[in-house]
Amino acid sequence: MAQYHRPDDLERAVALLAGGRMTVAAGCTDLFPATARPGLAGSVVDLTGIAALRGITENAGGWRIGATTTWADIVAADLPPGFDMLRQAGREVGSVQIQNTATVAGNLCNASPAADGVPPLLALGAEIELRSDTGTRRMPLERFLTGVRRTALRPGEIVTAIFIPRASGAGRSRFLKLGARKYLVISIAMVAARIEEQAGRITRAAMAVGACSAVATRLPELETALVGLPMAEAADAVAPDLLAPRLSPVSDLRGDAAYRQEAAAELVRRALGDLACGTRGGIGI
């Protein structure tokens, strides 16, 4: 018989999940639209009653973002400029109503190529904490996402937190997204850029592109090419061959592959240009 469970303790949640196949629910902003029937099939474990899974905490090693932290929580959080791109992405996740209930971990577990939260979290060097009744493990976000709608989650396992290392809070950052309209849109392409500089020259770069491959990806060739350049010249250094090895865009109703490739390069240039002139607050183009 199908049952609905809303435990207030993580141990109880993983014990329930170990007992058999169940649907994990949190914000439900992706879960319900993807359900063809009037109701969910089988038993449900709702994680929103577990207080320990929500919120952002900071320690000497960096920041811990609980799995059920909402995008509205991210937007309102007091975080250093290295996180600006994540907060800007948070403002792009659907409507304000969606941002108030959609969770950060849900955006990752949905594993959409166009998930807004993935590029900035990649550029922040995020690691994912996973928990089951057999223990806890942690892995880089790029290993957690294995393909379109596919993750490294094992049966009975849930995401409990996202960790951002202390070093990733440094510098300044920018998120840009291209869609068919300004709001409530699935990305054609999107980029996240985080730059550290000293004496006007780039000392470290972290760049990621989403919606242009099966999973969002970092751009290590471009990151390496940017180091040492004056910040004012960074946008001009973005060449297609520095992005192409990492991108494999598809053609669909929102845009063809060639358009996505060029759009990604242009968004990277605009993000670097915005960072060069000190733009922080914008959320799109």
DOZAVO-76951 format. One record per residue: residue in three letters; x, y, z of N, C-alpha, C in turn; residue number from 1. Coordinates in steps of 0.02 Angstrom, whole numbers. Layout:
<"ALA"; <X; Y; Z>; <X; Y; Z>; <X; Y; Z>; NUM>;
...
//
This chain:
<"MET"; <42; -60; 0>; <0; 0; 0>; <44; 62; 0>; 1>;
<"ALA"; <29; 110; -45>; <68; 171; -49>; <59; 213; 14>; 2>;
<"GLN"; <114; 242; 37>; <112; 283; 97>; <151; 348; 86>; 3>;
<"TYR"; <133; 399; 123>; <169; 463; 122>; <206; 470; 189>; 4>;
<"HIS"; <271; 481; 185>; <312; 489; 245>; <345; 559; 244>; 5>;
<"ARG"; <343; 593; 300>; <379; 656; 306>; <419; 655; 371>; 6>;
<"PRO"; <476; 620; 371>; <516; 615; 432>; <548; 681; 450>; 7>;
<"ASP"; <563; 690; 515>; <598; 750; 537>; <670; 735; 556>; 8>;
<"ASP"; <693; 675; 538>; <759; 652; 555>; <790; 617; 495>; 9>;
<"LEU"; <853; 633; 480>; <887; 604; 422>; <894; 529; 428>; 10>;
<"GLU"; <909; 505; 488>; <916; 433; 497>; <853; 396; 478>; 11>;
<"ARG"; <796; 424; 497>; <732; 393; 481>; <720; 394; 405>; 12>;
<"ALA"; <740; 448; 373>; <730; 453; 301>; <770; 400; 264>; 13>;
<"VAL"; <834; 392; 280>; <874; 343; 244>; <852; 272; 260>; 14>;
<"ALA"; <826; 261; 321>; <800; 195; 338>; <739; 179; 296>; 15>;
<"LEU"; <696; 228; 286>; <637; 218; 243>; <657; 202; 172>; 16>;
<"LEU"; <706; 239; 146>; <727; 229; 77>; <762; 161; 68>; 17>;
<"ALA"; <793; 136; 121>; <825; 71; 116>; <775; 14; 113>; 18>;
<"GLY"; <713; 28; 132>; <662; -24; 134>; <632; -41; 67>; 19>;
<"GLY"; <648; -6; 15>; <619; -21; -50>; <615; 40; -93>; 20>;
<"ARG"; <592; 32; -154>; <588; 88; -202>; <535; 139; -180>; 21>;
<"MET"; <556; 201; -170>; <511; 255; -150>; <528; 318; -190>; 22>;
<"THR"; <480; 361; -196>; <491; 426; -228>; <514; 476; -176>; 23>;
<"VAL"; <570; 509; -190>; <595; 562; -146>; <565; 628; -169>; 24>;
<"ALA"; <537; 665; -121>; <506; 729; -137>; <537; 785; -95>; 25>;
<"ALA"; <543; 844; -125>; <565; 903; -88>; <526; 963; -114>; 26>;
<"GLY"; <554; 1001; -161>; <516; 1057; -189>; <460; 1036; -235>; 27>;
<"CYS"; <469; 979; -269>; <419; 949; -314>; <406; 990; -377>; 28>;
<"THR"; <445; 1042; -390>; <432; 1083; -449>; <449; 1047; -514>; 29>;
<"ASP"; <491; 996; -512>; <504; 954; -570>; <467; 888; -564>; 30>;
<"LEU"; <458; 864; -503>; <427; 798; -492>; <356; 795; -518>; 31>;
<"PHE"; <314; 842; -500>; <244; 839; -520>; <234; 851; -595>; 32>;
<"PRO"; <268; 899; -627>; <259; 907; -699>; <281; 845; -738>; 33>;
<"ALA"; <328; 806; -711>; <352; 746; -746>; <309; 685; -732>; 34>;
<"THR"; <257; 692; -692>; <213; 636; -674>; <152; 637; -719>; 35>;
<"ALA"; <145; 584; -759>; <90; 583; -807>; <23; 567; -775>; 36>;
<"ARG"; <23; 535; -717>; <-39; 515; -684>; <-65; 571; -639>; 37>;
<"PRO"; <-127; 565; -616>; <-154; 615; -569>; <-117; 617; -503>; 38>;
<"GLY"; <-85; 562; -483>; <-48; 559; -421>; <16; 520; -430>; 39>;
<"LEU"; <62; 527; -382>; <125; 491; -385>; <113; 417; -372>; 40>;
<"ALA"; <149; 375; -409>; <143; 303; -399>; <188; 280; -342>; 41>;
<"GLY"; <163; 238; -297>; <203; 211; -243>; <211; 259; -185>; 42>;
<"SER"; <251; 238; -137>; <261; 277; -76>; <308; 336; -87>; 43>;
<"VAL"; <300; 387; -45>; <338; 449; -51>; <374; 464; 15>; 44>;
<"VAL"; <437; 485; 10>; <474; 511; 67>; <487; 585; 55>; 45>;
<"ASP"; <454; 627; 93>; <460; 700; 88>; <516; 723; 135>; 46>;
<"LEU"; <568; 755; 107>; <626; 775; 147>; <619; 844; 178>; 47>;
<"THR"; <565; 880; 164>; <561; 950; 187>; <550; 957; 262>; 48>;
<"GLY"; <535; 902; 296>; <528; 906; 369>; <593; 899; 407>; 49>;
<"ILE"; <648; 888; 372>; <713; 878; 404>; <750; 944; 406>; 50>;
<"ALA"; <749; 977; 463>; <777; 1044; 469>; <852; 1045; 452>; 51>;
<"ALA"; <888; 992; 467>; <959; 991; 455>; <978; 993; 381>; 52>;
<"LEU"; <929; 980; 337>; <944; 980; 266>; <935; 1049; 233>; 53>;
<"ARG"; <913; 1098; 271>; <901; 1164; 241>; <945; 1217; 273>; 54>;
<"GLY"; <973; 1260; 231>; <1011; 1317; 256>; <1083; 1315; 231>; 55>;
<"ILE"; <1117; 1372; 240>; <1186; 1380; 220>; <1228; 1394; 282>; 56>;
<"THR"; <1280; 1355; 292>; <1325; 1365; 348>; <1396; 1373; 322>; 57>;
<"GLU"; <1437; 1408; 361>; <1506; 1422; 342>; <1553; 1400; 396>; 58>;
<"ASN"; <1609; 1370; 376>; <1662; 1354; 424>; <1729; 1367; 391>; 59>;
<"ALA"; <1783; 1347; 423>; <1850; 1362; 397>; <1862; 1331; 328>; 60>;
<"GLY"; <1828; 1275; 314>; <1840; 1242; 250>; <1799; 1269; 193>; 61>;
<"GLY"; <1746; 1306; 207>; <1704; 1333; 154>; <1631; 1338; 174>; 62>;
<"TRP"; <1586; 1323; 128>; <1515; 1331; 139>; <1478; 1265; 126>; 63>;
<"ARG"; <1428; 1252; 168>; <1385; 1194; 159>; <1315; 1218; 143>; 64>;
<"ILE"; <1289; 1197; 85>; <1221; 1214; 65>; <1179; 1151; 73>; 65>;
<"GLY"; <1131; 1153; 120>; <1089; 1095; 131>; <1047; 1079; 70>; 66>;
<"ALA"; <1032; 1015; 62>; <999; 991; 1>; <931; 1024; -12>; 67>;
<"THR"; <893; 1039; 41>; <826; 1068; 30>; <826; 1144; 36>; 68>;
<"THR"; <885; 1175; 36>; <890; 1247; 31>; <858; 1270; -34>; 69>;
<"THR"; <815; 1320; -30>; <780; 1342; -90>; <821; 1394; -128>; 70>;
<"TRP"; <800; 1406; -190>; <835; 1458; -229>; <822; 1527; -200>; 71>;
<"ALA"; <765; 1538; -169>; <753; 1601; -135>; <801; 1610; -77>; 72>;
<"ASP"; <816; 1555; -42>; <867; 1558; 11>; <935; 1579; -17>; 73>;
<"ILE"; <953; 1551; -74>; <1017; 1568; -105>; <1019; 1641; -124>; 74>;
<"VAL"; <966; 1666; -156>; <964; 1736; -178>; <971; 1783; -118>; 75>;
<"ALA"; <941; 1766; -61>; <942; 1810; -3>; <1004; 1802; 40>; 76>;
<"ALA"; <1045; 1752; 27>; <1102; 1737; 71>; <1156; 1790; 66>; 77>;
<"ASP"; <1190; 1800; 123>; <1248; 1845; 127>; <1310; 1805; 109>; 78>;
<"LEU"; <1329; 1808; 46>; <1385; 1768; 20>; <1434; 1814; -15>; 79>;
<"PRO"; <1498; 1795; -20>; <1548; 1837; -53>; <1536; 1842; -128>; 80>;
<"PRO"; <1570; 1890; -161>; <1558; 1901; -233>; <1572; 1840; -277>; 81>;
<"GLY"; <1613; 1793; -254>; <1624; 1732; -293>; <1560; 1694; -304>; 82>;
<"PHE"; <1510; 1705; -261>; <1445; 1671; -267>; <1393; 1712; -306>; 83>;
<"ASP"; <1411; 1771; -330>; <1362; 1812; -365>; <1329; 1773; -422>; 84>;
<"MET"; <1369; 1734; -458>; <1341; 1696; -515>; <1288; 1646; -492>; 85>;
<"LEU"; <1297; 1617; -433>; <1247; 1570; -408>; <1183; 1606; -389>; 86>;
<"ARG"; <1190; 1664; -357>; <1131; 1703; -339>; <1095; 1729; -400>; 87>;
<"GLN"; <1133; 1750; -452>; <1102; 1772; -514>; <1065; 1715; -548>; 88>;
<"ALA"; <1094; 1655; -547>; <1060; 1596; -575>; <997; 1581; -536>; 89>;
<"GLY"; <999; 1591; -470>; <940; 1579; -429>; <881; 1622; -450>; 90>;
<"ARG"; <894; 1682; -472>; <840; 1726; -495>; <812; 1705; -562>; 91>;
<"GLU"; <846; 1659; -596>; <823; 1636; -661>; <785; 1570; -658>; 92>;
<"VAL"; <781; 1540; -598>; <747; 1475; -592>; <671; 1487; -589>; 93>;
<"GLY"; <640; 1483; -647>; <568; 1492; -650>; <545; 1559; -624>; 94>;
<"SER"; <486; 1559; -592>; <456; 1619; -564>; <478; 1626; -491>; 95>;
<"VAL"; <459; 1682; -460>; <473; 1691; -388>; <440; 1636; -348>; 96>;
<"GLN"; <380; 1616; -367>; <345; 1563; -331>; <385; 1498; -334>; 97>;
<"ILE"; <414; 1482; -392>; <455; 1423; -400>; <518; 1429; -357>; 98>;
<"GLN"; <550; 1487; -358>; <611; 1498; -319>; <599; 1489; -245>; 99>;
<"ASN"; <538; 1503; -222>; <522; 1496; -151>; <516; 1423; -129>; 100>;
<"THR"; <508; 1377; -175>; <499; 1307; -156>; <549; 1259; -188>; 101>;
<"ALA"; <574; 1276; -248>; <622; 1232; -282>; <687; 1228; -243>; 102>;
<"THR"; <716; 1169; -239>; <777; 1159; -199>; <838; 1155; -243>; 103>;
<"VAL"; <896; 1171; -212>; <959; 1169; -248>; <975; 1097; -269>; 104>;
<"ALA"; <967; 1050; -223>; <982; 980; -239>; <934; 952; -291>; 105>;
<"GLY"; <872; 974; -290>; <824; 952; -341>; <845; 973; -410>; 106>;
<"ASN"; <873; 1033; -416>; <898; 1057; -480>; <953; 1012; -507>; 107>;
<"LEU"; <994; 985; -461>; <1048; 940; -481>; <1022; 870; -496>; 108>;
<"CYS"; <979; 844; -453>; <954; 775; -462>; <911; 769; -524>; 109>;
<"ASN"; <879; 822; -545>; <839; 822; -606>; <884; 810; -667>; 110>;
<"ALA"; <947; 833; -661>; <999; 820; -711>; <979; 842; -781>; 111>;
<"SER"; <946; 899; -786>; <932; 927; -852>; <994; 961; -879>; 112>;
<"PRO"; <1009; 954; -944>; <1066; 991; -973>; <1059; 1066; -964>; 113>;
<"ALA"; <997; 1090; -956>; <984; 1162; -950>; <970; 1184; -878>; 114>;
<"ALA"; <990; 1144; -829>; <980; 1163; -759>; <1021; 1225; -742>; 115>;
<"ASP"; <987; 1278; -721>; <1021; 1342; -711>; <1074; 1340; -657>; 116>;
<"GLY"; <1065; 1298; -606>; <1112; 1298; -551>; <1178; 1264; -565>; 117>;
<"VAL"; <1181; 1223; -617>; <1241; 1181; -626>; <1303; 1221; -648>; 118>;
<"PRO"; <1300; 1265; -699>; <1362; 1300; -718>; <1394; 1340; -661>; 119>;
<"PRO"; <1356; 1380; -622>; <1389; 1415; -567>; <1416; 1368; -514>; 120>;
<"LEU"; <1382; 1314; -499>; <1408; 1267; -450>; <1471; 1232; -475>; 121>;
<"LEU"; <1474; 1218; -540>; <1536; 1190; -569>; <1593; 1240; -562>; 122>;
<"ALA"; <1579; 1304; -577>; <1631; 1355; -573>; <1651; 1369; -501>; 123>;
<"LEU"; <1610; 1349; -453>; <1627; 1355; -382>; <1662; 1292; -355>; 124>;
<"GLY"; <1674; 1243; -398>; <1707; 1182; -376>; <1666; 1142; -327>; 125>;
<"ALA"; <1600; 1139; -337>; <1555; 1107; -289>; <1568; 1032; -283>; 126>;
<"GLU"; <1559; 1007; -223>; <1559; 936; -209>; <1491; 916; -180>; 127>;
<"ILE"; <1469; 856; -195>; <1402; 833; -176>; <1409; 780; -121>; 128>;
<"GLU"; <1372; 789; -67>; <1370; 739; -13>; <1309; 694; -23>; 129>;
<"LEU"; <1320; 628; -21>; <1268; 579; -32>; <1263; 535; 30>; 130>;
<"ARG"; <1201; 517; 47>; <1190; 478; 109>; <1142; 421; 96>; 131>;
<"SER"; <1158; 363; 124>; <1113; 306; 124>; <1120; 272; 192>; 132>;
<"ASP"; <1085; 216; 201>; <1089; 182; 265>; <1157; 148; 275>; 133>;
<"THR"; <1197; 144; 222>; <1264; 114; 228>; <1319; 165; 241>; 134>;
<"GLY"; <1303; 229; 238>; <1353; 279; 253>; <1348; 341; 209>; 135>;
<"THR"; <1401; 382; 211>; <1404; 445; 176>; <1464; 446; 129>; 136>;
<"ARG"; <1454; 473; 70>; <1510; 483; 24>; <1505; 552; -8>; 137>;
<"ARG"; <1561; 574; -36>; <1562; 640; -68>; <1598; 635; -134>; 138>;
<"MET"; <1574; 673; -184>; <1605; 673; -249>; <1599; 741; -282>; 139>;
<"PRO"; <1643; 758; -329>; <1636; 821; -367>; <1572; 821; -407>; 140>;
<"LEU"; <1544; 879; -416>; <1482; 885; -454>; <1488; 857; -524>; 141>;
<"GLU"; <1546; 866; -556>; <1554; 841; -624>; <1551; 765; -629>; 142>;
<"ARG"; <1566; 731; -574>; <1559; 658; -573>; <1488; 636; -554>; 143>;
<"PHE"; <1453; 679; -517>; <1385; 663; -497>; <1337; 663; -556>; 144>;
<"LEU"; <1346; 710; -602>; <1304; 714; -662>; <1335; 671; -716>; 145>;
<"THR"; <1300; 619; -736>; <1328; 570; -782>; <1298; 572; -852>; 146>;
<"GLY"; <1245; 611; -863>; <1213; 615; -928>; <1146; 650; -922>; 147>;
<"VAL"; <1110; 651; -977>; <1044; 683; -978>; <997; 644; -932>; 148>;
<"ARG"; <972; 677; -880>; <928; 647; -830>; <960; 588; -793>; 149>;
<"ARG"; <1027; 587; -790>; <1061; 532; -756>; <1112; 559; -706>; 150>;
<"THR"; <1113; 528; -647>; <1161; 547; -595>; <1194; 485; -567>; 151>;
<"ALA"; <1241; 496; -521>; <1276; 441; -489>; <1240; 416; -426>; 152>;
<"LEU"; <1179; 439; -414>; <1141; 415; -356>; <1129; 340; -360>; 153>;
<"ARG"; <1141; 306; -303>; <1128; 235; -298>; <1058; 224; -268>; 154>;
<"PRO"; <1029; 165; -276>; <964; 151; -244>; <967; 163; -169>; 155>;
<"GLY"; <917; 198; -143>; <914; 213; -72>; <957; 270; -49>; 156>;
<"GLU"; <986; 307; -96>; <1033; 361; -80>; <1001; 428; -96>; 157>;
<"ILE"; <1017; 479; -56>; <993; 547; -68>; <1051; 596; -63>; 158>;
<"VAL"; <1043; 653; -96>; <1089; 709; -87>; <1072; 743; -22>; 159>;
<"THR"; <1122; 754; 20>; <1110; 789; 84>; <1139; 860; 85>; 160>;
<"ALA"; <1190; 873; 44>; <1220; 940; 46>; <1264; 951; -15>; 161>;
<"ILE"; <1278; 1014; -28>; <1327; 1036; -78>; <1380; 1076; -41>; 162>;
<"PHE"; <1443; 1058; -52>; <1498; 1092; -19>; <1537; 1135; -68>; 163>;
<"ILE"; <1552; 1197; -48>; <1592; 1243; -88>; <1656; 1258; -50>; 164>;
<"PRO"; <1715; 1243; -78>; <1778; 1255; -42>; <1791; 1329; -31>; 165>;
<"ARG"; <1826; 1343; 22>; <1840; 1412; 42>; <1871; 1453; -14>; 166>;
<"ALA"; <1917; 1424; -52>; <1951; 1461; -105>; <1904; 1486; -159>; 167>;
<"SER"; <1848; 1451; -168>; <1802; 1469; -222>; <1761; 1531; -207>; 168>;
<"GLY"; <1762; 1554; -145>; <1726; 1616; -129>; <1763; 1678; -152>; 169>;
<"ALA"; <1826; 1669; -173>; <1867; 1726; -193>; <1848; 1752; -262>; 170>;
<"GLY"; <1868; 1812; -277>; <1858; 1841; -342>; <1787; 1868; -353>; 171>;
<"ARG"; <1770; 1879; -416>; <1705; 1904; -435>; <1675; 1856; -487>; 172>;
<"SER"; <1609; 1858; -494>; <1578; 1809; -539>; <1516; 1837; -573>; 173>;
<"ARG"; <1496; 1801; -626>; <1441; 1824; -668>; <1406; 1764; -700>; 174>;
<"PHE"; <1340; 1766; -703>; <1299; 1715; -737>; <1258; 1749; -790>; 175>;
<"LEU"; <1257; 1721; -850>; <1216; 1746; -904>; <1180; 1688; -938>; 176>;
<"LYS"; <1119; 1702; -959>; <1076; 1650; -988>; <1041; 1679; -1049>; 177>;
<"LEU"; <1040; 1639; -1102>; <1005; 1659; -1163>; <944; 1614; -1172>; 178>;
<"GLY"; <886; 1646; -1182>; <825; 1608; -1196>; <783; 1645; -1246>; 179>;
<"ALA"; <727; 1615; -1264>; <683; 1645; -1314>; <647; 1706; -1288>; 180>;
<"ARG"; <645; 1714; -1222>; <615; 1773; -1192>; <653; 1788; -1127>; 181>;
<"LYS"; <634; 1841; -1093>; <673; 1864; -1035>; <664; 1820; -974>; 182>;
<"TYR"; <602; 1798; -960>; <588; 1762; -898>; <552; 1696; -913>; 183>;
<"LEU"; <553; 1651; -863>; <517; 1587; -866>; <533; 1550; -930>; 184>;
<"VAL"; <597; 1537; -941>; <619; 1509; -1004>; <674; 1457; -992>; 185>;
<"ILE"; <674; 1405; -1034>; <728; 1355; -1033>; <786; 1383; -1075>; 186>;
<"SER"; <846; 1373; -1051>; <904; 1403; -1083>; <917; 1375; -1152>; 187>;
<"ILE"; <939; 1419; -1197>; <971; 1399; -1260>; <1045; 1389; -1247>; 188>;
<"ALA"; <1073; 1433; -1206>; <1142; 1427; -1183>; <1148; 1470; -1120>; 189>;
<"MET"; <1195; 1452; -1077>; <1208; 1492; -1017>; <1280; 1482; -996>; 190>;
<"VAL"; <1307; 1532; -962>; <1377; 1529; -940>; <1383; 1555; -869>; 191>;
<"ALA"; <1433; 1529; -834>; <1452; 1555; -769>; <1527; 1569; -771>; 192>;
<"ALA"; <1547; 1626; -746>; <1617; 1646; -748>; <1638; 1673; -679>; 193>;
<"ARG"; <1694; 1648; -654>; <1723; 1673; -592>; <1796; 1689; -605>; 194>;
<"ILE"; <1815; 1751; -589>; <1882; 1775; -603>; <1914; 1802; -539>; 195>;
<"GLU"; <1977; 1783; -529>; <2018; 1814; -477>; <2073; 1853; -513>; 196>;
<"GLU"; <2090; 1911; -486>; <2140; 1952; -519>; <2184; 1987; -468>; 197>;
<"GLN"; <2243; 2007; -491>; <2290; 2044; -449>; <2325; 2095; -494>; 198>;
<"ALA"; <2326; 2157; -471>; <2357; 2211; -510>; <2330; 2214; -581>; 199>;
<"GLY"; <2265; 2201; -588>; <2232; 2207; -652>; <2240; 2148; -699>; 200>;
<"ARG"; <2275; 2095; -676>; <2284; 2036; -718>; <2251; 1975; -686>; 201>;
<"ILE"; <2225; 1931; -728>; <2189; 1871; -704>; <2238; 1821; -675>; 202>;
<"THR"; <2226; 1800; -614>; <2268; 1749; -582>; <2234; 1680; -581>; 203>;
<"ARG"; <2169; 1679; -586>; <2132; 1616; -588>; <2065; 1628; -622>; 204>;
<"ALA"; <2043; 1579; -662>; <1979; 1584; -696>; <1942; 1518; -690>; 205>;
<"ALA"; <1877; 1522; -680>; <1834; 1463; -678>; <1774; 1477; -722>; 206>;
<"MET"; <1767; 1440; -776>; <1715; 1453; -826>; <1676; 1389; -838>; 207>;
<"ALA"; <1610; 1396; -845>; <1568; 1338; -860>; <1511; 1358; -907>; 208>;
<"VAL"; <1491; 1311; -949>; <1437; 1322; -997>; <1384; 1268; -988>; 209>;
<"GLY"; <1320; 1288; -990>; <1265; 1242; -986>; <1221; 1245; -1047>; 210>;
<"ALA"; <1180; 1192; -1058>; <1133; 1186; -1113>; <1166; 1177; -1180>; 211>;
<"CYS"; <1231; 1162; -1180>; <1268; 1153; -1243>; <1304; 1086; -1245>; 212>;
<"SER"; <1283; 1040; -1202>; <1310; 972; -1201>; <1264; 932; -1156>; 213>;
<"ALA"; <1275; 866; -1153>; <1231; 823; -1114>; <1230; 844; -1041>; 214>;
<"VAL"; <1286; 866; -1015>; <1290; 896; -949>; <1330; 961; -954>; 215>;
<"ALA"; <1317; 1008; -910>; <1356; 1069; -909>; <1429; 1052; -898>; 216>;
<"THR"; <1474; 1094; -922>; <1545; 1077; -920>; <1589; 1137; -906>; 217>;
<"ARG"; <1645; 1125; -873>; <1697; 1176; -865>; <1734; 1184; -931>; 218>;
<"LEU"; <1771; 1239; -936>; <1809; 1255; -997>; <1883; 1264; -979>; 219>;
<"PRO"; <1918; 1209; -964>; <1987; 1215; -940>; <2035; 1248; -989>; 220>;
<"GLU"; <2025; 1237; -1055>; <2070; 1268; -1104>; <2063; 1344; -1101>; 221>;
<"LEU"; <2002; 1368; -1096>; <1991; 1440; -1091>; <2017; 1467; -1025>; 222>;
<"GLU"; <2005; 1431; -971>; <2028; 1453; -905>; <2104; 1463; -906>; 223>;
<"THR"; <2140; 1416; -936>; <2213; 1421; -939>; <2234; 1480; -982>; 224>;
<"ALA"; <2200; 1490; -1038>; <2218; 1544; -1084>; <2207; 1613; -1052>; 225>;
<"LEU"; <2160; 1619; -1006>; <2145; 1683; -976>; <2195; 1704; -923>; 226>;
<"VAL"; <2228; 1656; -891>; <2274; 1672; -836>; <2332; 1715; -862>; 227>;
<"GLY"; <2344; 1770; -828>; <2397; 1816; -846>; <2376; 1874; -889>; 228>;
<"LEU"; <2316; 1869; -919>; <2292; 1923; -962>; <2267; 1982; -920>; 229>;
<"PRO"; <2273; 2043; -946>; <2239; 2099; -914>; <2164; 2087; -916>; 230>;
<"MET"; <2129; 2104; -863>; <2057; 2093; -861>; <2022; 2127; -919>; 231>;
<"ALA"; <2046; 2184; -939>; <2015; 2222; -993>; <2020; 2188; -1060>; 232>;
<"GLU"; <2066; 2139; -1067>; <2076; 2105; -1131>; <2046; 2035; -1131>; 233>;
<"ALA"; <2016; 2014; -1075>; <1993; 1945; -1069>; <1940; 1927; -1120>; 234>;
<"ALA"; <1891; 1971; -1130>; <1836; 1955; -1176>; <1861; 1944; -1247>; 235>;
<"ASP"; <1912; 1982; -1267>; <1939; 1976; -1335>; <1978; 1911; -1345>; 236>;
<"ALA"; <1996; 1878; -1291>; <2035; 1816; -1296>; <1991; 1754; -1306>; 237>;
<"VAL"; <1925; 1763; -1304>; <1880; 1706; -1310>; <1874; 1686; -1383>; 238>;
<"ALA"; <1907; 1630; -1401>; <1905; 1605; -1469>; <1864; 1540; -1471>; 239>;
<"PRO"; <1829; 1527; -1526>; <1787; 1466; -1530>; <1825; 1402; -1515>; 240>;
<"ASP"; <1889; 1398; -1534>; <1926; 1336; -1523>; <1942; 1323; -1450>; 241>;
<"LEU"; <1932; 1373; -1407>; <1942; 1363; -1336>; <1880; 1335; -1302>; 242>;
<"LEU"; <1823; 1339; -1336>; <1761; 1311; -1310>; <1741; 1246; -1344>; 243>;
<"ALA"; <1754; 1242; -1409>; <1728; 1186; -1449>; <1745; 1117; -1422>; 244>;
<"PRO"; <1806; 1105; -1396>; <1822; 1036; -1373>; <1777; 1012; -1317>; 245>;
<"ARG"; <1746; 1057; -1280>; <1706; 1038; -1222>; <1631; 1039; -1235>; 246>;
<"LEU"; <1610; 1064; -1292>; <1538; 1072; -1305>; <1515; 1024; -1359>; 247>;
<"SER"; <1455; 1000; -1352>; <1423; 957; -1402>; <1349; 973; -1405>; 248>;
<"PRO"; <1333; 1034; -1427>; <1263; 1056; -1426>; <1220; 1017; -1475>; 249>;
<"VAL"; <1156; 1011; -1459>; <1107; 979; -1502>; <1065; 1032; -1536>; 250>;
<"SER"; <1031; 1012; -1587>; <982; 1055; -1621>; <912; 1036; -1598>; 251>;
<"ASP"; <873; 1086; -1578>; <804; 1074; -1559>; <763; 1135; -1576>; 252>;
<"LEU"; <702; 1138; -1549>; <658; 1194; -1565>; <684; 1261; -1541>; 253>;
<"ARG"; <726; 1260; -1489>; <751; 1323; -1461>; <811; 1351; -1499>; 254>;
<"GLY"; <846; 1308; -1534>; <904; 1332; -1571>; <944; 1273; -1599>; 255>;
<"ASP"; <979; 1285; -1655>; <1019; 1230; -1683>; <1088; 1229; -1650>; 256>;
<"ALA"; <1126; 1176; -1666>; <1190; 1166; -1633>; <1239; 1223; -1647>; 257>;
<"ALA"; <1242; 1245; -1709>; <1289; 1299; -1727>; <1272; 1364; -1690>; 258>;
<"TYR"; <1208; 1378; -1685>; <1186; 1438; -1649>; <1205; 1434; -1576>; 259>;
<"ARG"; <1194; 1376; -1546>; <1212; 1368; -1475>; <1287; 1377; -1465>; 260>;
<"GLN"; <1327; 1350; -1509>; <1400; 1356; -1503>; <1421; 1429; -1504>; 261>;
<"GLU"; <1394; 1466; -1552>; <1411; 1537; -1556>; <1382; 1576; -1498>; 262>;
<"ALA"; <1322; 1559; -1476>; <1291; 1594; -1420>; <1332; 1584; -1357>; 263>;
<"ALA"; <1358; 1524; -1346>; <1399; 1511; -1287>; <1461; 1555; -1287>; 264>;
<"ALA"; <1494; 1560; -1344>; <1554; 1601; -1348>; <1537; 1674; -1335>; 265>;
<"GLU"; <1481; 1698; -1362>; <1462; 1768; -1352>; <1443; 1781; -1279>; 266>;
<"LEU"; <1409; 1733; -1247>; <1393; 1742; -1177>; <1455; 1744; -1133>; 267>;
<"VAL"; <1505; 1703; -1149>; <1568; 1705; -1112>; <1600; 1773; -1120>; 268>;
<"ARG"; <1601; 1799; -1181>; <1631; 1866; -1192>; <1593; 1919; -1152>; 269>;
<"ARG"; <1527; 1916; -1152>; <1488; 1966; -1115>; <1499; 1960; -1040>; 270>;
<"ALA"; <1503; 1898; -1015>; <1515; 1889; -943>; <1582; 1918; -923>; 271>;
<"LEU"; <1634; 1904; -963>; <1700; 1932; -948>; <1700; 2008; -955>; 272>;
<"GLY"; <1664; 2033; -1005>; <1660; 2106; -1012>; <1625; 2138; -954>; 273>;
<"ASP"; <1572; 2107; -929>; <1537; 2133; -871>; <1582; 2134; -810>; 274>;
<"LEU"; <1621; 2080; -801>; <1666; 2078; -744>; <1721; 2130; -750>; 275>;
<"ALA"; <1744; 2143; -811>; <1796; 2193; -821>; <1772; 2263; -803>; 276>;
<"CYS"; <1706; 2276; -815>; <1680; 2343; -800>; <1644; 2346; -733>; 277>;
<"GLY"; <1646; 2291; -696>; <1619; 2291; -628>; <1545; 2277; -622>; 278>;
<"THR"; <1512; 2252; -675>; <1441; 2236; -670>; <1430; 2176; -627>; 279>;
<"ARG"; <1384; 2181; -576>; <1369; 2125; -532>; <1296; 2107; -529>; 280>;
<"GLY"; <1253; 2156; -536>; <1183; 2144; -518>; <1138; 2116; -571>; 281>;
<"GLY"; <1157; 2119; -636>; <1112; 2097; -688>; <1102; 2022; -686>; 282>;
<"ILE"; <1046; 1998; -717>; <1031; 1928; -714>; <1018; 1898; -783>; 283>;
<"GLY"; <1032; 1933; -836>; <1019; 1903; -901>; <1040; 1950; -957>; 284>;
<"ILE"; <1023; 1931; -1017>; <1041; 1975; -1073>; <979; 1987; -1115>; 285>;
//
